[in-house]
């Protein structure tokens, strides 16, 4: 039995989505920037994808900017906002939970001041915003990628000063959007964030669209103008980035987003999550100090971060791999590094504890049989490693 439990890193490709995108590309491979009728047909399909994504999220098509990834979108935005304040110290107020594609990009900025508000204040925007007076940029993600904890991103956007720009990393929010979910996970949250002045970023490969396309959604009224784009060249995407459009990836992102919004069922996903976590607790009851990080807090379904004290995590992952179970150690995009998670440290865990976690991330279709197999295999592997 092979079970993939690393959706938060990369969602399994949705076969019908990729097949449809590839079929269009094979027949319409002209460069979208050309003047020929062939190119114009390709460009028309890209613009149709932009319009459809906008309609699904309740925003305007002019707010939808295609990039190659969420990492590019985050870096593009951060650097461009920095340029708008050249000649002065760039003041940034950030949550301590941000993904490396944001946190590391902030560190590259010259003449900047980065202040992190406490994990406790992440759920009290008024207290968090009091940490730094008049920041130029506020950074607060929507759903934490390691724990699934939902942050009050919309409240942050509505509480911040009008002069403060906001970056909301929504890479983990988009695949969890459910029409029957709580307000923080319903599709209209994206429109509300941009209406409140937040820039929102996301990635196609988190949705099952494969790699090659990211999104930057701008506020409805914004002044982002790239004097020096991150990528210079053809002046695509409203002048914010250059480079020939990845037609196949853009079409796949549109189709994957539509698929997720029609197929996600929050109640079922919550039941699946609860069953998995209850089964894990039962099978691992022999392990002192077992914890599900974020338990008791509002979390998006489909993410379970297990703290397994005194368990050699690298060997556990190898044992699970041999049993056909794919999990991760938490934050992705760290190039296999094993440094303690900044998010877990901010939550008060020690470095040793922060290195003693495995993350299981999955969708609503995880079956009871698979859940029992996963829980029993983790338990037997842990027993073998700690005896």
Beta strands, then each sheet from edge to edge (+ up, - down):
strand 1: 3-4
strand 2: 64-67
strand 3: 90-94
strand 4: 112-116
strand 5: 137-139
strand 6: 165-169
strand 7: 198-203
strand 8: 214-217
strand 9: 291-292
strand 10: 303-307
strand 11: 325-326
strand 12: 357-361
sheet 1: 1+ 11+
sheet 2: 2+ 8- 7+ 6+ 5+ 3+ 4+
sheet 3: 9+ 10- 12+
end
